[in-house]
Amino acid sequence: MNEVSGGKQDIPNTSSWETLSGQSQSSLSTMHHHHQSLQQDATPAVAQVIVPTPVKLQAPMLSSAQTISDHCSQLGHMQQSGLMAQSLTNFVHWNGTPPGTFPEPELSPELQQQGWKKFWSKRENRPYFWNKLTGESLWVIPPLKPQVLSINSYISTVSVFKFDPITDPLGICGVPPVSGNGAIPPGGTLKRRASEDSVVPAAKKFVLAGPWDLEIPTNVIIYERAPSNLPHVHPEAEALRCGLLAKLRQCYQELCHTRESIDAPKDSFNRWLMERKVIDCGSDPLLPSQCFPEISMSMYREIMNDIPIKLVRPKFTGDARKQLSRYAEAAKKMIESRAASSESRKVVKWNAEDTFQWLRRTVGATFDDFQDRLAHLKRQCQPHLTETVKASVEGICLKIYHLSTEYAKKVKDKNNQILKDNGLGNVIPLGGPASAQRKVWCYPVQFSLPTPRLPQVDYLPEREQTMLRFHGDTVCINNMHLAKLEHLYRYNCFDDKKFEMFLPRVWCMLKRYQTYLGINEGQATQMALPVTVFECLQRSFGVTFECFASPLNCYFRQYCSAFADTDSYFGSRGPFLDFRPVSGSFQANPPYCEELMEAMVNHFERLLADSTEPLSFVVFLPEWRDPAPNALIKLESSHFKRKQVVVPAMEHEYRHGFQHILPKGEVNIRAAHGTLVVWLQNAAGTARWGPTEERKFLAEGIWRILFYQLHFIQQKQYNKNTKY
């Protein structure tokens, strides 16, 4: 048996055969016998053809005046011309039936979906119909009957017959799907396309997986703000700015080495940038250019602490003895080479010589003896050394600030030149003063100046990371974080829906943070809380906003960051000290700069005092007690404090500041200091997100549980690697 194909084929016009099928029974009988005689006569002609090639013949069109005999005479003429055998072969090829019969009506799609198939019987020389689901066979076209089965009979039918693995390998044409009430719909029609449904299903929302949750909406309300006058980022201007900042950092190192014979204190330059930005009124987002006072007390203190040498806590008794000897020698050398007063020179030299004599005559001194002697020597000599080098250290601070002001002017001129080259030099800034009484949901920083044309940035993908290169300057980022930036860009950037400026803006942002953090520095500046802590804060205290974050380490899609120009395309609301919310729940984990932390606490106090709507801040600060910084003292004594918790040192972890370029296994770092968690809330904020005992216990415990889980996993992996 051969299955008759029900597909549509490209066949010639057969209207003549359809016309013949409508004639009288006697005419059909006469024509049938005549066709049989033609078949017998045409046998020799068929034998001469080795491979019959189908030839599309135009079937004769019969008018109403033509008769069957006229048509038969045409067939005889075809035989005489030698084409009769080939035409019969073509007819069988086109229709799938012998020339003595006519095609039966094809099965409807509904019958085919109910399992009916059409086959040809060679013995009976006519078609028959067989149902592959029930096994029933009929000589006539089966009727279309609505079929309603119970769920048990439906399952039994499917389990017995299932589907035809040859004609329906996926089993999608056999039995219609069961509806919600356990019955097959009347008619058994199986819908294949969504266009047949009256309701179009909603498109799935893409959720980006990673150590973040970018789908949480904000609950922060602010007053409408005027657009920023900062220029849009441009790779050429950013390359110039970052080059000048790197030059300034190198100059700081050289000044410390040549003038004071010390290395620049670690992270001192980064803290200087943060401390300057607290009071800076200049136009450059990175380089301080308008500060008062000009001398940074942060930089001044850190340099003084390393004079005459940098002191560290030694591990062994021998190291403690060497450090004491080095300090005495450096103090004596410095006081002799500087223009110090006679009194200072006398005191320092006498204490240094006394220390040398003590070292020569003392045998078997303990670790504590050397440490006590060093503390005594420092108390005696440090005031005189400070007075001697004060002018020199202040000169270093002034030199760095004046260079920064000069470099900021160069960057501003470069931005103006770029605008002129793009025909935007005389463009009037868009927008104007915003309504100070209109409350809106917080939104990213908007610009008043138009965007110039951005140059091309090379995109170099690799297996785990992607490199972006502009004029030979390459920056790297993990592929997962690049996908995060793309997601944030789609949420927050409204002037580049086609992503034509995405790569240049990503390059500028990565280059900014790479230069800002320096090499092997700044990891504490960008450390973030673990994901589980953020989840707990969001569920228990309604936190939806980060006060100190970046596009690279943020957990929410709304946050404040250090740079409004590079980060606003990815959702930044600008620096937090310029952000004045009316209501909302916030998380604050500031960089470890004492001036910035103190300014943050003062800003919290003003916001909580001015707002009557729910306002809450969950603050995370390092627990420094020797001595305690002003920010810690003000925070603990604030009348807005509702609760505080201390997480001990070495019992919790943070996420590394360079998590966007590190492998996943190196992201978590153990905290070497305790962390103080404080809830600052006004009355309405306490009523809505107050730290109850249950919530406080959850927030404190989730951090420790995470730490012990990670420690257990790391220990298990270590044991596995060292087993053999």
Buried (B, 14 or more C-beta within 10 A) or exposed (E): EEEBEEEEEEEEEBEBBEBBEEBEEEBBEBBEEBBEEBBEEBEEBBEEEEEBEBEEBEBBEBEEEBEBEEBBEEBBEBBEEEBBBBBBBBBBEBBBBEBEEEBBEBBEEEBBBBBBBBEBEEEEEEBBBBBBBEEEBEEEBBEBEEBEBEEEEBEEBBEEBBBBEEEBEEEEBBBBEBEEEEBBBEBBBBEEEEEEEEEEEEEEEEEBEBBBBBEBEBBBBBBEBBBBEBBBBBBBBBBBBBBBBBEBBEBBEEBBEEBBBBEBBBBBBBBBBBBBBBBBEBBBBBBBBBBEEBBBEBBBBBBBEBBBBEBEEBEEBEBBBEBBBBBBBBBBEBBEEBEBEEEBBEBBBEBBEBBBEBBEEEEEBEBEBBBEBBEEBBEBBBEBBEBBBEEBBBBBBEBBBEBBBEBBBBBBEBBBEBBEEBEBEEEEEEBEEBEEEEEEEBBBBBBBBBBBEBEEBEBEEEEEBBEBEBEEBBBBBBEBBBBBBBBBBBBBBEEBEEEEBBBBBBBBBBBBBBBBBBEEBBBBBBBBBBBBBBBBBBEBBBBBBBBBBBBBBBBBBBBBBBBBBBBBBBBBBBBBBEBBBBBBBBBBBBBBBBBBBBBBBBBBBEBBEEBEBBBBBBBBBBBBEEEEBBBBEBBEEBEBBBBBBEBEBEBBBBBBBBBBBBEEEEBBBEBEBBBBBBBBBBEBBBEBBBBEEEBBEBBBEBBEEBBEEBBEEEEEEEEEEEEE
